[in-house]
Amino acid sequence: MAELTMVKALNLALHQAMEADDRVIICGQDVGLDEGVFRVTEGLLAKYGDQRVLDSPLAESGIIGTSIGMALYGLKPVAEIQFSGFSYQGFHQIEQHMARFRNRTRGRYTVPMVLRMPCGGGIRAVEHHSESKEAFWAHIPGLKVVIPSGPRNARALLSAAIEDPDPVIFYEPKALYRAFKEEVPDEPEVMEIGKAEVVREGSDITLISYGAQMRPTLEAAEDLADLHGVNAEVIDLLTVSPMDDATLVESVIKTGRAAVINEGNRTCGIASEVIARLNEKAFGHLEAPIKRLTSYDIHFPYFACEQIYLPDADRIASAAMQVMEY
């Protein structure tokens, strides 16, 4: 079992999927000769050739639209948009076609494709290279939206996304691409899409997050235990649509308190949706209002201010203590 970064784990998932099924096609800008801007597609062109690894023009609408067509005709495209901030040029393809074909054809056709996109801040990038707009896609019926938090679950979830008969938006937090390594099994591994994971057991408060925010959330949980004697349970959503209400509700019924953390903007974000569901399904068990900790309702700032913009362990721990002291 090798120790891999997230980039290498995602690359392993692609290699294994292409080896197992010749319908799996890779496409996107610079995914072939240049092996992807972050090298996630390293070695694929050399091994599988230019009939299965397709370098596209700089045309996001074309990348997505072509992938939809390939999926409708029986292939399993894995399309890459270089940065999630460039996906808006293909928004109509995603909303009007990718998400709707199963419903439009009453199940005659599905769109078994994955749209991979690096997301999030923390790497000192420029405009349109750092945003977290997963709430856009979670709002659209017909799409699954997956956001891994580490190398092992990234490999397993990408494998699951490629096997899924419906379209999956696969957000990859680029701050995690090479941040740390985990043991990843050599044999293929698949996780269930739509299932959250309790990554730290606790009894006093539930902290809910996903993606790159899992690392500061776990750090905050340790600080709460060391400094305040608060035993926090931590849940990694992993999939923001469909959302695993059952795991969230079970935890909050146990702890009676919760804080929800997301990197994206505050208004109408994923944290807001989580809180709404918990209020609907666990309100009678709450001992304090649920706290929402997010980034701010501004465009992602330039890199001198990005660490101020992003939630960190201190802010998360402070928010949790506000809930504990209510």
N, C-alpha and C positions, 0 to 999 in steps of 0.2 A: 504494500500500500504506500504510494508515493505521497510526499507533501507537496501540494500545489498551490500557487496563487489562483485567484479567481480567473484571471486571463487564461492560464493553462488549463484550469478545470473546464471552462467553457469550450476551449479548443478541443479537449478530450471528448466532450459530449458531441461536438460536430463531427469529429473523426469517426466516432463509434456509430453515430446515426447514418453517416454516409456509407460506411462499410456494410452496415446491416441492411440498408434499403437503398437501391439505386434510384428511387424516386425522389430522394432528398437532394435538393438543388440549393446552392448558395448564390446569392446575387446582391449587388450593391456597389457603391462607388469605392474603388480601390481595394476590394476584398480579395482580388486575385493576385496580380503581380506584386502589389505592395503589402499584401497579407493583412489588410485592415489597419486603420489609423492607430489602434491599440494592439495590433497583432493577434487578435482573437482568431482570425482565419489563417494563421500561419500553417504552411505546409499543405493546405487543402488543394490548391491549384496543381502543385507538383505531383500530388498523389492521384487526384481524381480527374484532372484535365479541364480544359476550357469549355467542355460541353456541360459540366456540372458545377463549375465555379465561374460565375459570369460577372465580369467587370462591366458596370453600367456607366452611362453618362451621368453627369451631375444633374439629376432630374428626379427629385423625390417622388413626384406624382407618377412618373414613368416606372420607377422601381417598384412602387406599391401596386400600381395598376397591372403591370406585367406579371407580378407575383400572384395577384388574384386570378388572372387568366390561367396561369400554369396550374394553380390549385384546383380550379374548376375542371380542368382537363386531366386530373389524376395525379399530378406531381405534388411534392411536399416542399415548397420553397421556404427557405429561411432567408429572409431579406434583412439587410442591415441599412439603417440610416445612421450616418456617421456620428451625429449628435442629436439628442431628442429635440432640441430646439429647431432643427431643420425639418421636422415631420409635418409642420403646419402647411407646407407646400403640397402635401398629399392628404390633407384632412378630408377632402371630399371623397377620395378613393376609400379611405378608412371608414368614414361614417356612412356614405351612401351605398357602398358596394361590399367591402370586406365584412362589415358587421351585419349586413342585411340579407345576404343571399340565401341562407337557410330559411329565413322567414319568407322572403320574397317568392321562393320556389316551393314553399310548404314542405321543406325537407328533402326535395329531390336532389338538391346540390348543397354541399357544404364547402367551406373554404379552409382546408387544412394547411394553414400557413402560419409562420412565426415572423413577427416583425421585431427584430432586435434593435435596441436603441440605448447607447450610453446616456446616463442621466445624472443629475445632481451636481453639487458644487464641491469645493474643497481642493481643487487642483490648480487654482490661480489661472483660470481660463478667462476668455473674453465673452462678450455678449452673445447670447443664443447657444452657449456651450456649457451652461451650468444649471439650467432650470430643472425643476421637478414638477411637471404638469400631469402626473399620473391621474389626477382627478378628472381631467378632460376625458380620458379614455374609460375610466371606471363609470362615468355617467352614461355611456353609450351601451344600450342593450345589444347583445350578440358578441361582445368582446370579452375575453378573459385577460386580466391584467396581473402579471406576475412580477415580483421584485425580490430577488434573492438578497441574502445578507452575508454570504460567505462562500468560499470555494466549493465545499461539498454540496450544499443545497443548490448552488448555482448550476452545477453539473447535472444534478438529479432533476431539477425543475426544468432545465432546458431540454433534457431528454423527454420529459413528460410533455412539454409543449410541442415538440416535434411530432410526437405520437398522437396528439389530440386531434380529433376530427374537425374542430372549430378554430377560428383565428385567435391567436394569442399575441398580445402586446407584451414583450419581454424587456422590461427596463433593467439595465445593468448599472448599478451605482459605480461610476468610474473612480471615485475616491477609494473604492475597495479593490480595484483591479489588481494592484500589487501591494496592498497594505499589509497583508499577512498571509501565511500559509496554513493549510489544514491537510490532514490525511484524507485522501480521496481514494476509494477502492478502485483497483484496476478493472474489475468487471463492471458492466453497466449497472447503473442504479437509478431508479425512478422514484420521485416523490409525488404524492397526490396534489394536484392543483386544487385550490379551494380549501386547503387545510392549514390552519395556523399551528404554531408549535410553542409549547411552554418550554422556554429555554432556561428558566430559573424558577424553582419552586419557592413560594413564599406565602405568608399568611396575613400581612398587614395592609398591603396596597397592591393593586395590579398596575404595572407599567406596560403600555401597549405601544409598539412601534414596528418599524420594518426598514429594510434597506440599509443605507449607510448610518442611519440613526440608531441602529441596534448597538453599535459599539459604545457610544456615549451613554446610552440607556443602561447597558449592563454595568458600565463604570459607575454611573449614578447609583445603581442598586447596591453595589459594594460600598460606596461612600455612605449611603443611608444606614447600612448595617454597622459599619465601623464607627461612624460619628454619632448616630442617633438611636441605634438599636432597633431600627425599622427593618423588618423582613419583607422585602418586596418580591412579588412574583412578576416575572417578565415574559411577555408574549410577543413572538415574532409573527406578524401577519402572513408574510411570504406571498400571499395572494390578496390583492385589494379588491378584486372582482372576479369570481364571486367571493364574498367575505364569509369567514367561518364564525358566524354568530354564536354557535353552540359553545365553542372553546372560550370565547370572550365572556359570555354570560356565566358559564360555570365558574370561572375564576373570580368574577366580581361578586357573585353570590357568596363565595368563600371569604373574600377579603373585605367586602363592604365599601371599598374605596378604589378610585382609579385615576390615572393620569394618562393622556394619550399624546404621543409625540410624532410629528411628521416634519420633514424638511421643507415641503412645499408651502405655498402661501396659506394664510390663515383662513380667509373667507372661502366657504364652500369646499374645504379641503377634506382629505381622508379622515383626519381627526374628528371633524365635525360629524361625518357619517357614522363613525364608530360610536361617538357619544349619543347620537340620536337613537341608534339601535339599542344601546345599553339602557337608555332612559325608557324605551318601549318595553324591554324585556327583563330588566333587573332593577327597576326604579325602587320597588319596595324593599330591596336589600341594601340600598345605598345609605351610608352614614354621613356622607358629605357630597357636595356637588363635584362632578367630574371635572378635572382640570385639563385644559387644552393648551399644549405648548407647541408652537410652530415657528416657522420663519415669519417675516413681516409681509404686509401687503404692499410690497414694492417690487420692481423688477430686480432680479438678482444683481447685487452690486459688483463693481470691479474689485479686483483681488485684495486691495488694501483693506477692504471692509468685510470680506466674505466670512471671516471667522466670527465677527460680531453678528452677522446676519443668521448664521446657522446655530441651532440649539446645541448646547454643549452639556457636559456632565453636571457642571455647577448649576446651570439653569434648570435642568431636569430634576436634580435633587431638591432645589429650592421649591419648584412647583409641587413636588411630592410632599414636602413638609407642610406646605400651605393646606393641602388636602388633609394631612394627618392632624393638623392643629385646628381644623375647622370646629 
